[in-house]
């Protein structure tokens, strides 16, 4: 999977109460959008892994986004 980043991207992830908050500038959102689109074309179980050591702002929580198998996938049409 090809991972591309827009110049100047900034992304952070934090957990607060019952929510996970992802904050990003425009370049960060465009980067995530492209990466999510690429992930959607991969095999179930494929994932994107972000943390403060490879892409997120300092102090961010680790973020993993995984592609699930579509429950309708593989069913034969009647």
Secondary structure, DSSP 4 states (H G I P E B T S, - for coil): ------TT--EEEEEETTEEEEEE-HHHHHHHHHHHHHHHTS-TT-EEEE-TTTTSPTTPPPEEEEPPPPTTTTPPP-
